[in-house]
Structures are given as C-alpha cells and as structure tokens.
Amino acid sequence: MHEKVEAYLNKMRKQQDEKEQKEREKILYKAGLFERKFLSKDELKNNKEPVYYFFDEAKGENKPYVLQYCAVTDEEFKEIKEYAAESNVKAAKSNSIAVLFKVIAWLTYIFGFIAGFVLGYDGYEFVFSAALLYWAGTFVSGTVFLGFAEIIDLLHKLNSK
C-alpha cells in the first residue's frame, strides 16, 4: 500500500474512532452511567480531560472533577443505545397543552387581525385608531399565549431529561 494512502486511512480511522467515542460518552452521560472523580491540585495541573466543578455547600468551595464513564462491553453498549433511542423518541413528543396554547395564540392573531378590520369600519370609513386598539390587544393576548406555550414546552423538555 502506498504510504500516503496508508496515512490517509489511518487518519480517517482515528477520526471515526474519536467520533464514536464522543457518541458513546454522550449516551453514557445521558443514561447517568458515569461517576465523578474529584481531583487534587496536583492532578488538576496535569489533567488533560475536561474539568467540571461541583460546589460543596458544607465547605463553601468549588471542587474540580472529571467524568469517569462506566466500563461497558460492546453488547451492553448496544443495548444501552437502543434504550436511549427509545427514550429520545418519547422525549421528542411535544406536550399537548403547549400545542393547544400555540394554536390558541395563532387563532387569536388571525381572528384579532380580521376583527380589527371589521370593527374598524364606522359606517362608511375606516377608523385606524379603533382598529389599532383591537390589533394591539390581539398582539398582547396572542403573545402571552405563545409565551405560556414556550414555558410549558421548556418545562416538559426539562422534565423528560
């Protein structure tokens, strides 16, 4: 094999292995299959892994730590990955209350805009200030519903993690 081809293939294999390792760590992290290894000051200086901090309320200080993932076999990881995929599908489903609030918000926008035109006519002429009052109320009401929908959606996502 030509040495440039061999170097390229080795580089690509290394990148693929790193990508698979990151995916593995991400899935193990989401599954909670890790432990915190707290570091001493000497270990912190020589550490090359990402460092996280835990606030110890009793001592009132931040303690540095690294994540150590549980050792799992390829078969175990495959099963963990399947369960993680199932839970992601369940978590991806939207909350029905949030969807209902979004629908109400958009209906409020649409009907309020139309109502502004209809109720803005006073006999034979269009009174812009009257229509503007309806549109302003519609905008505020619809935005409040959209805000509640977003809050409910975010809480649902947090709860499902």
C-alpha positions as CSV (number, residue, x, y, z in Angstrom):
1,M,0.0,0.0,0.0
2,H,1.2,3.5,-0.8
3,E,2.3,5.4,2.3
4,K,0.1,8.4,1.5
5,V,-2.9,6.1,1.2
6,E,-2.0,4.4,4.4
7,A,-1.5,7.7,6.3
8,Y,-4.9,9.0,5.0
9,L,-6.7,5.8,6.0
10,N,-5.1,5.8,9.5
11,K,-6.1,9.5,9.9
12,M,-9.7,8.8,8.9
13,R,-9.9,5.7,11.1
14,K,-8.7,7.8,14.0
15,Q,-11.3,10.5,13.4
16,Q,-14.0,7.8,13.2
17,D,-12.9,6.3,16.4
18,E,-12.9,9.7,18.2
19,K,-16.4,10.4,16.8
20,E,-17.7,7.0,18.0
21,Q,-16.1,7.6,21.5
22,K,-17.7,11.0,21.8
23,E,-21.1,9.5,20.9
24,R,-20.5,6.7,23.4
25,E,-19.7,9.2,26.1
26,K,-22.7,11.3,25.3
27,I,-25.1,8.3,25.5
28,L,-23.5,7.1,28.7
29,Y,-23.7,10.6,30.2
30,K,-27.4,10.9,29.3
31,A,-28.0,7.5,30.9
32,G,-26.2,8.5,34.0
33,L,-23.6,5.8,33.7
34,F,-20.7,7.8,35.0
35,E,-19.0,8.8,38.2
36,R,-17.3,12.0,39.4
37,K,-13.6,11.7,40.2
38,F,-12.6,14.6,42.3
39,L,-9.1,16.0,41.6
40,S,-6.4,17.2,43.9
41,K,-4.5,20.3,43.0
42,D,-1.6,18.3,41.6
43,E,-4.0,16.1,39.5
44,L,-5.7,19.3,38.2
45,K,-2.4,20.7,36.9
46,N,-1.6,17.5,35.0
47,N,-5.1,16.8,33.8
48,K,-5.9,16.9,30.0
49,E,-9.6,16.0,30.2
50,P,-12.4,18.5,30.5
51,V,-12.7,19.7,34.1
52,Y,-16.1,20.4,35.8
53,Y,-16.8,21.9,39.2
54,F,-19.0,20.9,42.0
55,F,-20.0,23.4,44.6
56,D,-19.6,21.9,48.1
57,E,-22.1,23.8,50.3
58,A,-20.6,22.5,53.5
59,K,-17.1,23.8,52.7
60,G,-18.3,26.7,50.5
61,E,-15.9,25.9,47.7
62,N,-15.8,24.5,44.2
63,K,-14.3,21.1,43.8
64,P,-12.9,20.2,40.4
65,Y,-13.8,16.8,39.0
66,V,-13.6,14.8,35.7
67,L,-16.2,12.3,34.5
68,Q,-15.3,8.6,34.5
69,Y,-17.7,6.6,32.4
70,C,-18.7,3.1,33.4
71,A,-16.9,0.3,31.6
72,V,-19.3,-1.4,29.3
73,T,-18.9,-4.1,26.7
74,D,-19.9,-3.6,23.1
75,E,-23.0,-5.7,23.6
76,E,-24.0,-3.8,26.8
77,F,-23.5,-0.5,24.9
78,K,-25.6,-1.6,22.0
79,E,-28.5,-2.4,24.4
80,I,-28.0,0.9,26.3
81,K,-28.0,2.7,22.9
82,E,-31.3,1.1,22.0
83,Y,-32.9,2.2,25.3
84,A,-31.6,5.7,24.8
85,A,-33.1,5.9,21.3
86,E,-36.5,4.8,22.7
87,S,-36.4,7.4,25.5
88,N,-35.4,10.1,22.9
89,V,-38.4,9.3,20.8
90,K,-40.7,9.7,23.9
91,A,-39.0,12.9,24.9
92,A,-39.3,14.4,21.4
93,K,-43.0,14.2,21.6
94,S,-44.5,17.6,22.2
95,N,-46.7,18.4,25.1
96,S,-50.3,18.6,24.1
97,I,-51.0,21.6,26.3
98,A,-48.2,23.6,24.7
99,V,-49.5,22.7,21.3
100,L,-53.0,23.8,22.3
101,F,-51.7,27.1,23.6
102,K,-49.8,27.7,20.3
103,V,-53.0,27.0,18.3
104,I,-55.0,29.4,20.5
105,A,-52.3,32.0,20.1
106,W,-52.3,31.8,16.3
107,L,-56.1,31.8,16.2
108,T,-56.1,34.9,18.4
109,Y,-53.7,36.6,16.0
110,I,-55.7,35.7,12.9
111,F,-59.2,36.5,14.3
112,G,-57.9,39.6,16.0
113,F,-56.4,40.9,12.8
114,I,-59.7,40.3,11.0
115,A,-61.7,41.8,13.8
116,G,-59.6,45.0,13.7
117,F,-60.6,45.5,10.1
118,V,-64.2,44.6,10.6
119,L,-64.7,46.6,13.8
120,G,-62.5,49.5,12.5
121,Y,-65.2,50.4,9.9
122,D,-67.5,53.1,11.3
123,G,-70.3,53.3,8.8
124,Y,-68.5,54.2,5.5
125,E,-65.0,55.0,6.6
126,F,-62.1,53.1,8.2
127,V,-61.1,54.4,11.7
128,F,-57.5,53.4,12.0
129,S,-57.2,54.2,15.7
130,A,-60.1,51.8,16.6
131,A,-58.5,49.0,14.5
132,L,-55.2,49.7,16.1
133,L,-56.7,49.1,19.6
134,Y,-58.0,45.7,18.5
135,W,-54.7,44.8,16.9
136,A,-52.7,45.8,20.0
137,G,-54.9,43.8,22.3
138,T,-54.7,40.9,19.9
139,F,-50.9,41.1,19.7
140,V,-50.6,41.1,23.5
141,S,-53.1,38.3,24.0
142,G,-51.5,36.1,21.3
143,T,-48.0,36.7,22.6
144,V,-49.0,35.8,26.2
145,F,-50.4,32.5,24.9
146,L,-47.2,31.9,22.9
147,G,-45.1,32.7,25.9
148,F,-47.0,30.2,28.1
149,A,-46.7,27.6,25.4
150,E,-43.0,28.1,25.2
151,I,-42.7,27.9,29.0
152,I,-44.7,24.7,29.1
153,D,-42.7,23.2,26.3
154,L,-39.3,24.0,28.0
155,L,-40.6,22.6,31.3
156,H,-41.7,19.4,29.5
157,K,-38.3,19.0,27.9
158,L,-36.5,19.6,31.3
159,N,-38.8,17.1,32.9
160,S,-38.2,14.4,30.3
161,K,-34.4,14.6,30.6
